[in-house]
Amino acid sequence: MKTASATTLVWLQRELRLSHLPALQQALSDSQRVLLVYFHDPQQQVGSANSTWLAHSLAKLQQQVSEKGGSLWVIQGELSDTLSRLIEHYAVQAVYYSHQVGEPFASSQEVALQVCQKAQVELRPFFSEYWFDPGVILNKQDSPYVVFTPFYKALMARIDLLSPFEESLGDLSKTAVQPLERSWLDLPENLKTQIEQAWSKKVMSHWQVGEAAAWHRLDAFVDESLSSYDEQRDFPAVHATSALSPHLHFGEISSRAIYFELLARMESSELDAQAVYPWIRQLAWREFARLLLWFFPETESQPFQAKFAKMPWHSENETTQAWSQGKTGIPIIDAGMRELWETGTMHNRVRMLVASFLTKNLNQHWLVGKRWFDDTLVDADPANNVMGWQWVAGCGVDAAPYYRLFNPLTQSLKFDAEGTYLRRWLPELSLLSNKAIHAPWQHIEECRLIGIQLGKTYPEPLVDLAQSRQSHLERVAFIKNA
Ligand SMILES: Cc1cc2nc3c(=O)[nH]c(=O)nc-3n(C[C@H](O)[C@H](O)[C@H](O)COP(=O)(O)OP(=O)(O)OC[C@H]3O[C@@H](n4cnc5c(N)ncnc54)[C@H](O)[C@@H]3O)c2cc1C
């Protein structure tokens, strides 16, 4: 029988919450003393929007922990040094953590493993970021699914086996350990500076951070939008989706806890299953992305379909910058990129369109776009982002039998017929008619009448959509036949 550990270190990476957190629950019940620690290694940079959210979220969590009589240390320094130092000084016997996929987490977990092996300390992962541990949902050949629909069916066939995490934690006094340095009870200087930057402040003015805010968001979404989610989710002008992705990315709320919350509300007939399952399906995409990166970690930088490694992409040029600044001359693309810059997020439908435009009309490598998203999205997530970019670029899993190539004009007309989203983000075009606003270059006379000068007050289109589409298809034919 396992004896209680005198001291366990709970290593927080990205699951910044207190409830439904098995690593912490287990440590509190196993151990006499618990060190609750976030290691901030500046060598392992994440993007700007992510670090801003992280800083706010850590500050919130430190406050939440101290209100429950404990302490959360945020320790700056190289992970192997700081972890070894704590293990030695506090005679730590075990390190518990929630496993995370993708970089920089995979490297950190490797470092932690080496440190713990050397110190002969148990390192125990908990898979609380997932619904099911990796390796549970496999196909008949015992291999991971690489097409979503059969994966989803297999997931749903097993969902009754899922068990909830324990919900609440009362007393955290076991974590109230004397820190070696007082500064650990505060945020490190570079995270404080990050919060203070003008762009960070602008982006964060659109968000509430932390565990309580995440649950509040979920409640508001369920009460106000869930019933119309399936119908409305593709229209970027409507606030029809949950906006929970940054909370989920930082683990301020557990996707498993969300599932059980929805289940309880369905069982009490408060929610109708028909309305709920289309949204659960989106959460399953997140699960799918996580498992793909677990099984195929190389896809973080390599296309899942090897043939695409030979794709003749253009090198980065001025069109890349125009794309990132929302100055391509194609309104739906520019609106999306400006929404991203202003708010740190972008509607899913528009993410698909801007990614398609960059890779298929501008012929830029999907990694170029992924990097910009990594830096500017508050929900930038190693698994979801790489899956999204590869899916749109056509080089990922779940390849469509036909080759997907979005036409931004048709999509703009279909999903923002009245131009509400375009007007929100492109005020310089707001006086154009509902027809002209999607393609001002096709309505020169109307532009002239209301004082829009293409090339001056709003850009000319960077590329001809039909020609660039044709040229991309030729490149794809070239690699497929190579
Ligand atoms: C090119 C591209 C890049 C993307 N990069 C990211 C990213 O870095 N981080 C990220 O969280 N999502 C990413 N997505 C997926 C999706 O756009 C966002 O999850 C969604 O827009 C977030 O809004 P929401 O929380 O309101 O989602 P909802 O529609 O309310 O969905 C609920 C949750 O399900 C998950 N989800 C929904 N759609 C997807 C999807 N297609 N793939 C994986 N999970 C999904 C998210 O966690 C989301 O919060 C990307 C999509 C594309 C096309």
The ligand as an SDF file (V2000), in Angstrom:
LIG
                    3D

 53 58  0  0  0  0  0  0  0  0999 V2000
   -7.0520   28.1130  -39.0350 C   0  0  0  0  0  0  0  0  0  0  0  0
   -7.6970   27.8510  -37.7030 C   0  0  0  0  0  0  0  0  0  0  0  0
   -6.9670   28.0270  -36.5390 C   0  0  0  0  0  0  0  0  0  0  0  0
   -7.5620   27.7740  -35.2960 C   0  0  0  0  0  0  0  0  0  0  0  0
   -6.8140   27.9760  -34.1520 N   0  0  0  0  0  0  0  0  0  0  0  0
   -7.3650   27.7120  -32.9520 C   0  0  0  0  0  0  0  0  0  0  0  0
   -6.6060   27.8930  -31.7620 C   0  0  0  0  0  0  0  0  0  0  0  0
   -5.4230   28.2570  -31.7740 O   0  0  0  0  0  0  0  0  0  0  0  0
   -7.2150   27.6490  -30.5670 N   0  0  0  0  0  0  0  0  0  0  0  0
   -8.5200   27.2160  -30.4870 C   0  0  0  0  0  0  0  0  0  0  0  0
   -9.0120   27.0050  -29.3830 O   0  0  0  0  0  0  0  0  0  0  0  0
   -9.2390   27.0160  -31.6000 N   0  0  0  0  0  0  0  0  0  0  0  0
   -8.7200   27.2480  -32.8300 C   0  0  0  0  0  0  0  0  0  0  0  0
   -9.4740   27.0620  -33.9460 N   0  0  0  0  0  0  0  0  0  0  0  0
  -10.8130   26.4480  -33.8200 C   0  0  0  0  0  0  0  0  0  0  0  0
  -12.0070   27.3990  -33.6430 C   0  0  0  0  0  0  0  0  0  0  0  0
  -11.9480   28.4330  -34.5770 O   0  0  0  0  0  0  0  0  0  0  0  0
  -12.0880   28.0090  -32.2440 C   0  0  0  0  0  0  0  0  0  0  0  0
  -11.9710   26.9990  -31.2680 O   0  0  0  0  0  0  0  0  0  0  0  0
  -13.4250   28.7180  -32.0310 C   0  0  0  0  0  0  0  0  0  0  0  0
  -13.5840   29.7400  -32.9890 O   0  0  0  0  0  0  0  0  0  0  0  0
  -13.4730   29.3060  -30.6450 C   0  0  0  0  0  0  0  0  0  0  0  0
  -14.6730   29.9900  -30.4380 O   0  0  0  0  0  0  0  0  0  0  0  0
  -15.7190   29.4920  -29.3540 P   0  0  0  0  0  0  0  0  0  0  0  0
  -15.0200   29.2470  -28.0670 O   0  0  0  0  0  0  0  0  0  0  0  0
  -16.8230   30.4890  -29.3440 O   0  0  0  0  0  0  0  0  0  0  0  0
  -16.1770   28.1050  -29.9750 O   0  0  0  0  0  0  0  0  0  0  0  0
  -17.5280   27.2520  -29.8660 P   0  0  0  0  0  0  0  0  0  0  0  0
  -18.1090   27.1810  -31.2230 O   0  0  0  0  0  0  0  0  0  0  0  0
  -18.3940   27.7020  -28.7620 O   0  0  0  0  0  0  0  0  0  0  0  0
  -16.9610   25.7810  -29.5530 O   0  0  0  0  0  0  0  0  0  0  0  0
  -16.7280   25.3150  -28.2100 C   0  0  0  0  0  0  0  0  0  0  0  0
  -15.3000   24.8690  -28.0410 C   0  0  0  0  0  0  0  0  0  0  0  0
  -15.0280   23.7540  -28.8850 O   0  0  0  0  0  0  0  0  0  0  0  0
  -13.6750   23.8130  -29.3320 C   0  0  0  0  0  0  0  0  0  0  0  0
  -13.6720   23.9350  -30.7970 N   0  0  0  0  0  0  0  0  0  0  0  0
  -14.6040   24.5170  -31.5780 C   0  0  0  0  0  0  0  0  0  0  0  0
  -14.2570   24.3960  -32.8850 N   0  0  0  0  0  0  0  0  0  0  0  0
  -13.0950   23.7400  -32.9090 C   0  0  0  0  0  0  0  0  0  0  0  0
  -12.2150   23.3150  -33.9450 C   0  0  0  0  0  0  0  0  0  0  0  0
  -12.4990   23.5330  -35.2500 N   0  0  0  0  0  0  0  0  0  0  0  0
  -11.0780   22.6860  -33.6130 N   0  0  0  0  0  0  0  0  0  0  0  0
  -10.7710   22.4280  -32.3190 C   0  0  0  0  0  0  0  0  0  0  0  0
  -11.5570   22.8080  -31.2870 N   0  0  0  0  0  0  0  0  0  0  0  0
  -12.6980   23.4580  -31.5860 C   0  0  0  0  0  0  0  0  0  0  0  0
  -13.0500   25.0580  -28.7150 C   0  0  0  0  0  0  0  0  0  0  0  0
  -12.3810   24.6840  -27.5490 O   0  0  0  0  0  0  0  0  0  0  0  0
  -14.2700   25.9180  -28.4300 C   0  0  0  0  0  0  0  0  0  0  0  0
  -14.0580   26.8290  -27.3810 O   0  0  0  0  0  0  0  0  0  0  0  0
   -8.9030   27.3160  -35.2310 C   0  0  0  0  0  0  0  0  0  0  0  0
   -9.6280   27.1460  -36.4130 C   0  0  0  0  0  0  0  0  0  0  0  0
   -9.0370   27.4010  -37.6350 C   0  0  0  0  0  0  0  0  0  0  0  0
   -9.8400   27.2180  -38.8790 C   0  0  0  0  0  0  0  0  0  0  0  0
  1  2  1  0
  2  3  1  0
  2 52  2  0
  3  4  2  0
  4  5  1  0
  4 50  1  0
  5  6  2  0
  6  7  1  0
  6 13  1  0
  7  8  2  0
  7  9  1  0
  9 10  1  0
 10 11  2  0
 10 12  1  0
 12 13  2  0
 13 14  1  0
 14 15  1  0
 14 50  1  0
 15 16  1  0
 16 17  1  0
 16 18  1  0
 18 19  1  0
 18 20  1  0
 20 21  1  0
 20 22  1  0
 22 23  1  0
 23 24  1  0
 24 25  2  0
 24 26  1  0
 24 27  1  0
 27 28  1  0
 28 29  2  0
 28 30  1  0
 28 31  1  0
 31 32  1  0
 32 33  1  0
 33 34  1  0
 33 48  1  0
 34 35  1  0
 35 36  1  0
 35 46  1  0
 36 37  1  0
 36 45  1  0
 37 38  2  0
 38 39  1  0
 39 40  1  0
 39 45  2  0
 40 41  1  0
 40 42  2  0
 42 43  1  0
 43 44  2  0
 44 45  1  0
 46 47  1  0
 46 48  1  0
 48 49  1  0
 50 51  2  0
 51 52  1  0
 52 53  1  0
M  END
$$$$
